[in-house]
Amino acid sequence: MRMLPALLLTTALAAQDPQSPQLPPARTLEIPARIGILTSTPISLNYVIQRVLANDKDLEVSRIAREEAVYNVRGAQGYFDPRVGLNAHRSHVTTPVASVLGGAPNGKLVQDEWLADPQLSGAFPALGGAYKLDFSSSRQTTNSQFATLSPQFPTSVNLNLTQPLWRGLHYDDNRHRLQVARKNTELTEAQFRQRVIEITTQAIQSYWELDYAYRNLQVQVEAVRLAEQQDASNRRQVAQALLAPIDVIQTQTQIATFEQNVFAAQQLLSTAENAVKILMLPDRNDLMWSAALVPDSHTQDARPALPTLDEAMKHAFEGRPELAQSMLSIQINQFDAKLSREQAKPQIDAIATLSATGLAGTQLSSQSNSFASAFGPLVDRLSTLSALAGLPSVPQINLGGGQIPPIFVGGYGQSLSALGAGNFPSATIGVQISLPVRNRTALAQVAISSAEGRRLKALQQQLEMAVQQDVRNALQIASSAQAQLDAAVDARRYAEQQYASEQRQFLAGTSTVFLVLQRQTSLIGARTGEIRARANLSEAGANVDRAAARTIEVLGISVQ
């Protein structure tokens, strides 16, 4: 207190010194409008996440890939769908015949046919067998002199069965294709979940960066206001000859420095805001591009609930989509190896053909034919000689016409009746064997599948190590962020107390403008550090959820 009169005297003399600098005009902060911003709208974290999940193009691609995988399963199942076919034709054939044995009058054998042959074929989902069932029916007419029925109606039912006995019995290419398609569905599901986790984490971190930028701008503006208040106080004291004009220069320098921080914070806010917009907006024409996003951070002080290391590890190894994708790749490789081993086996198939036929038609009236008349003289001579020798005569040779069994006389219905009665069954059962010599292609494929399986397992172990590292790092970062926030809160509180104390000392004349401004700078730095620490902790919590594969569950996101 003894130094106070001397200090006041020195200040008064400095104020009267003609060499003292002139007071610059007072500065007032004017923040220019941000480019392209016309209005403002409040946003919450949940709103940002919803918009990001709804509009992310990569996520839309993942959704489409998941749909395609489901269609691929249906396509693979389609191989076992029965196939219905029909073979139908009408034919008219005229054949030149130069022999009496052809039975054609005037040298022309004319045959007409109407045929319909519906078919049903397919493969059995189990055991690799195949079947084909067809029903053939036709109407045939001919002018042959040897024909006894015209028109005639042949019908038949045929069942062909093929059953692998070795290669293809337990596994084949079609069942392999179906199992791989199903695993690919699970694979696209895991990829979809991974994209949801990644884009959600990115949205959360971008939101908290926006929150930090928004609050940082407020802190920097408040810093200018504090410096302006100090400047006004200094000007009053200079006018009262209590301070030298140089002290006003100090506050003006402080204001100019803080203004630079304001404009840098404004630029940072625009950058963070655009980072959020590009994630959540569907296209460049959305009206929200012209709006300032004001984060609704009423939960800012809520600290994330961090799991223990064991809980995080257990959840990560059960739910990380990358590990699920790796395991699915290994399972698909096992299917490939199984198919390769199957293809290396000999081919042994059992085959069976079962059929039943029917025939009916209109009986032709008895008529002479050239073939029978050619044998007539010979038969007569043999009969004469037989009578002279006391032998019975030779019976007449019937080479056309005459009576036929009644079962064959009738129309199309009679043919179907004979078919249904099973009067003419046929059956064939056999085995087809194909033994490849060496079969190097199949054996090489088995070796390739085995090597690929070893490679995938090595990659999985590498991925597990990376997940272990990721979870540990994320938890450590979050734990450190909590401690840093606690320290930042203390630093801000103590900086406020120091600044208030320094102001009281300055008003009492025991401090200087330099020390007040220094405390002011420390206070602004402490406030900035606190909001930075809060944003870091929130982002670290989101990163822990990502590393432990808890994002979807914690936020209640539906991926169906």
Secondary structure in CASP SS format (residue, H / E / C, confidence):
PFRMAT SS
TARGET T0000
AUTHOR 0000-0000-0000
METHOD secondary structure of the structure
MODEL  1
M C 1.00
R C 1.00
M C 1.00
L H 1.00
P H 1.00
A H 1.00
L H 1.00
L H 1.00
L H 1.00
T H 1.00
T H 1.00
A H 1.00
L H 1.00
A H 1.00
A H 1.00
Q H 1.00
D C 1.00
P C 1.00
Q C 1.00
S C 1.00
P C 1.00
Q C 1.00
L C 1.00
P C 1.00
P C 1.00
A C 1.00
R C 1.00
T C 1.00
L C 1.00
E C 1.00
I C 1.00
P C 1.00
A C 1.00
R C 1.00
I C 1.00
G C 1.00
I C 1.00
L C 1.00
T E 1.00
S E 1.00
T E 1.00
P E 1.00
I E 1.00
S C 1.00
L H 1.00
N H 1.00
Y H 1.00
V H 1.00
I H 1.00
Q H 1.00
R H 1.00
V H 1.00
L H 1.00
A H 1.00
N H 1.00
D C 1.00
K H 1.00
D H 1.00
L H 1.00
E H 1.00
V H 1.00
S H 1.00
R H 1.00
I H 1.00
A H 1.00
R H 1.00
E H 1.00
E H 1.00
A H 1.00
V H 1.00
Y H 1.00
N H 1.00
V H 1.00
R H 1.00
G H 1.00
A H 1.00
Q H 1.00
G H 1.00
Y H 1.00
F H 1.00
D C 1.00
P C 1.00
R E 1.00
V E 1.00
G E 1.00
L E 1.00
N E 1.00
A E 1.00
H E 1.00
R E 1.00
S E 1.00
H E 1.00
V E 1.00
T E 1.00
T E 1.00
P E 1.00
V C 1.00
A C 1.00
S C 1.00
V H 1.00
L H 1.00
G H 1.00
G C 1.00
A C 1.00
P H 1.00
N H 1.00
G H 1.00
K E 1.00
L E 1.00
V E 1.00
Q E 1.00
D E 1.00
E E 1.00
W E 1.00
L E 1.00
A E 1.00
D E 1.00
P E 1.00
Q E 1.00
L E 1.00
S E 1.00
G E 1.00
A E 1.00
F C 1.00
P C 1.00
A C 1.00
L C 1.00
G C 1.00
G C 1.00
A E 1.00
Y E 1.00
K E 1.00
L E 1.00
D E 1.00
F E 1.00
S E 1.00
S E 1.00
S E 1.00
R E 1.00
Q E 1.00
T E 1.00
T E 1.00
N C 1.00
S C 1.00
Q C 1.00
F C 1.00
A C 1.00
T C 1.00
L E 1.00
S E 1.00
P E 1.00
Q E 1.00
F C 1.00
P C 1.00
T E 1.00
S E 1.00
V E 1.00
N E 1.00
L E 1.00
N E 1.00
L E 1.00
T E 1.00
Q E 1.00
P E 1.00
L C 1.00
W C 1.00
R C 1.00
G C 1.00
L C 1.00
H C 1.00
Y C 1.00
D C 1.00
D H 1.00
N H 1.00
R H 1.00
H H 1.00
R H 1.00
L H 1.00
Q H 1.00
V H 1.00
A H 1.00
R H 1.00
K H 1.00
N H 1.00
T H 1.00
E H 1.00
L H 1.00
T H 1.00
E H 1.00
A H 1.00
Q H 1.00
F H 1.00
R H 1.00
Q H 1.00
R H 1.00
V H 1.00
I H 1.00
E H 1.00
I H 1.00
T H 1.00
T H 1.00
Q H 1.00
A H 1.00
I H 1.00
Q H 1.00
S H 1.00
Y H 1.00
W H 1.00
E H 1.00
L H 1.00
D H 1.00
Y H 1.00
A H 1.00
Y H 1.00
R H 1.00
N H 1.00
L H 1.00
Q H 1.00
V H 1.00
Q H 1.00
V H 1.00
E H 1.00
A H 1.00
V H 1.00
R H 1.00
L H 1.00
A H 1.00
E H 1.00
Q H 1.00
Q H 1.00
D H 1.00
A H 1.00
S H 1.00
N H 1.00
R H 1.00
R H 1.00
Q H 1.00
V H 1.00
A H 1.00
Q C 1.00
A C 1.00
L C 1.00
L C 1.00
A C 1.00
P H 1.00
I H 1.00
D H 1.00
V H 1.00
I H 1.00
Q H 1.00
T H 1.00
Q H 1.00
T H 1.00
Q H 1.00
I H 1.00
A H 1.00
T H 1.00
F H 1.00
E H 1.00
Q H 1.00
N H 1.00
V H 1.00
F H 1.00
A H 1.00
A H 1.00
Q H 1.00
Q H 1.00
L H 1.00
L H 1.00
S H 1.00
T H 1.00
A H 1.00
E H 1.00
N H 1.00
A H 1.00
V H 1.00
K H 1.00
I H 1.00
L H 1.00
M H 1.00
L C 1.00
P C 1.00
D C 1.00
R C 1.00
N C 1.00
D C 1.00
L H 1.00
M H 1.00
W H 1.00
S H 1.00
A E 1.00
A E 1.00
L E 1.00
V E 1.00
P E 1.00
D C 1.00
S C 1.00
H C 1.00
T C 1.00
Q C 1.00
D C 1.00
A C 1.00
R C 1.00
P C 1.00
A C 1.00
L C 1.00
P C 1.00
T C 1.00
L H 1.00
D H 1.00
E H 1.00
A H 1.00
M H 1.00
K H 1.00
H H 1.00
A H 1.00
F H 1.00
E H 1.00
G H 1.00
R C 1.00
P H 1.00
E H 1.00
L H 1.00
A H 1.00
Q H 1.00
S H 1.00
M H 1.00
L H 1.00
S H 1.00
I H 1.00
Q H 1.00
I H 1.00
N H 1.00
Q H 1.00
F H 1.00
D H 1.00
A H 1.00
K H 1.00
L H 1.00
S H 1.00
R H 1.00
E H 1.00
Q H 1.00
A C 1.00
K C 1.00
P C 1.00
Q E 1.00
I E 1.00
D E 1.00
A E 1.00
I E 1.00
A E 1.00
T E 1.00
L E 1.00
S E 1.00
A E 1.00
T E 1.00
G E 1.00
L C 1.00
A C 1.00
G E 1.00
T E 1.00
Q E 1.00
L C 1.00
S C 1.00
S C 1.00
Q C 1.00
S C 1.00
N C 1.00
S H 1.00
F H 1.00
A H 1.00
S H 1.00
A H 1.00
F H 1.00
G H 1.00
P H 1.00
L H 1.00
V H 1.00
D H 1.00
R H 1.00
L H 1.00
S H 1.00
T H 1.00
L H 1.00
S H 1.00
A H 1.00
L H 1.00
A C 1.00
G C 1.00
L C 1.00
P C 1.00
S C 1.00
V C 1.00
P C 1.00
Q C 1.00
I C 1.00
N C 1.00
L C 1.00
G C 1.00
G C 1.00
G C 1.00
Q C 1.00
I C 1.00
P C 1.00
P H 1.00
I H 1.00
F H 1.00
V E 1.00
G C 1.00
G C 1.00
Y H 1.00
G H 1.00
Q H 1.00
S H 1.00
L H 1.00
S H 1.00
A H 1.00
L H 1.00
G H 1.00
A H 1.00
G C 1.00
N C 1.00
F E 1.00
P E 1.00
S E 1.00
A E 1.00
T E 1.00
I E 1.00
G E 1.00
V E 1.00
Q E 1.00
I E 1.00
S E 1.00
L C 1.00
P C 1.00
V C 1.00
R C 1.00
N C 1.00
R H 1.00
T H 1.00
A H 1.00
L H 1.00
A H 1.00
Q H 1.00
V H 1.00
A H 1.00
I H 1.00
S H 1.00
S H 1.00
A H 1.00
E H 1.00
G H 1.00
R H 1.00
R H 1.00
L H 1.00
K H 1.00
A H 1.00
L H 1.00
Q H 1.00
Q H 1.00
Q H 1.00
L H 1.00
E H 1.00
M H 1.00
A H 1.00
V H 1.00
Q H 1.00
Q H 1.00
D H 1.00
V H 1.00
R H 1.00
N H 1.00
A H 1.00
L H 1.00
Q H 1.00
I H 1.00
A H 1.00
S H 1.00
S H 1.00
A H 1.00
Q H 1.00
A H 1.00
Q H 1.00
L H 1.00
D H 1.00
A H 1.00
A H 1.00
V H 1.00
D H 1.00
A H 1.00
R H 1.00
R H 1.00
Y H 1.00
A H 1.00
E H 1.00
Q H 1.00
Q H 1.00
Y H 1.00
A H 1.00
S H 1.00
E H 1.00
Q H 1.00
R H 1.00
Q H 1.00
F H 1.00
L H 1.00
A H 1.00
G C 1.00
T C 1.00
S C 1.00
T C 1.00
V H 1.00
F H 1.00
L H 1.00
V H 1.00
L H 1.00
Q H 1.00
R H 1.00
Q H 1.00
T H 1.00
S H 1.00
L H 1.00
I H 1.00
G H 1.00
A H 1.00
R H 1.00
T H 1.00
G H 1.00
E H 1.00
I H 1.00
R H 1.00
A H 1.00
R H 1.00
A H 1.00
N H 1.00
L H 1.00
S H 1.00
E H 1.00
A H 1.00
G H 1.00
A H 1.00
N H 1.00
V H 1.00
D H 1.00
R H 1.00
A H 1.00
A C 1.00
A C 1.00
R C 1.00
T H 1.00
I H 1.00
E H 1.00
V H 1.00
L H 1.00
G C 1.00
I C 1.00
S C 1.00
V C 1.00
Q C 1.00
END
